[in-house]
Amino acid sequence: MKTSKAFAALGSAAAMMLALSACGSGSDSGSETGGETQTLRLALNQTETHPSYIALDSFGENVSEGTNGAVEVEVYANETLGAQQEAIQLVSDGSVDMAVVSGTQLENLNEDFRVFNLPQVFDSVEHQMKVVGDDAVTGELYSSLEDQKITVIGGFTQGTRSIYNKDRPIQTPSDVDGMKIRVQESDVQLKMIELMGGAPTPMAFGEVYTALQSGVIDGAENNEVSYLTQKHNEVAPYFSNTNHLVGIDYVVINTDAYESMSEEDRAVFDEQWDAAVTEHTDLWVSETEKAHETLEAAGTKFNDVDTEEFQSVLQPLIDEYVTTDSAKKLYEDARAAAE
């Protein structure tokens, strides 16, 4: 597998590294076993009400209990430790120990991650989680960034993603024509909106509300949970069920931090990670239902779309990006799991 791009030099990331290094190395004395506590700082761009925070907070508590305080996980929400592009650089450098990053961030480091970011690869959340949790399918992919000191421990679903906007319902791709739609920093996402006829506008997640409010962008694409927790419904009340892809977040850890755990502590860490995935997925299903009800009551205007037209315009993404042997194998394994 190939690394597609080198890390960019990030001034804000450097500043964050200096600030964090002043706080210590992440090890503190005083665990219940009498030794040092390995404190893992985890960067998250969501709020404390988001399923990712809830599941990871429980994960931290369970890891601490299972290791008798030898390993602690502290979750920093709301981009406190930087936006995702910064956070992944900091994990690589070891200034931040863990982060939740969108799959679109990892495709910039290894092009094969693109496969799981493409429309029409996963039919549902259940299908997606079956694939991304299968070590036989993902083991080589997840370890492919270790030369950059990044280990992928697994994935959280982002749910089914759709387009929302300020002005009108979207029913066909022609309704997207000319709209400025926020996307993540990803070649796939840029091309996806272009194929729909829109003008893709990459920006950090934390900037979207203000950009919608001020008219810098006309809309964005995301799931109902994030749409609600970030209050984007206040400034973009039209939510069209394009369901163009099932998104994914990955939880990554600095490779040295992961390998420095004792064998026993790492076994607990891995076991509790599996439990966190189950908790997150269950939460996601229930919170999506609640979010939909809350949004409807608050005035969000939902509408269905011409699904076949959207599938037709997005098919070229598969043809363009699933070309290498490794990408084809991932795609074929993912689709086979749906059968």
Buried (B, 14 or more C-beta within 10 A) or exposed (E): BEBBEEBEEBEEBBEBBEEBEEEEEBEEEEBEEEBBBBBBBBBBBBBEEBBBBBBBBBBBEBBBEBBBBBBBBBBBBEBEBBBBBBBBBBBBBBBBBBBBBBBBBBBBBBBBBBBBBBBBBBBBBEBBBBBBBEEEBBEBBBBBBBEBBBBBBBBBBBBBBBBBBBEBBBBBBEBBEEBBBBBBBBBBBBBBBBBBBBBBBEBBBEEBBEBBBEEBBBBBBBBBBBBBBBEBBBBBBBBBBBBBBBBBBBBBBBBEBBEEBEEEBBEBBBEBBEBBBEBBBEBBBEBBEEBBEBBEEEEBBBEEBBEEBBEEBBEEBBEBBBEBEBBEBBBEBBBEBBE
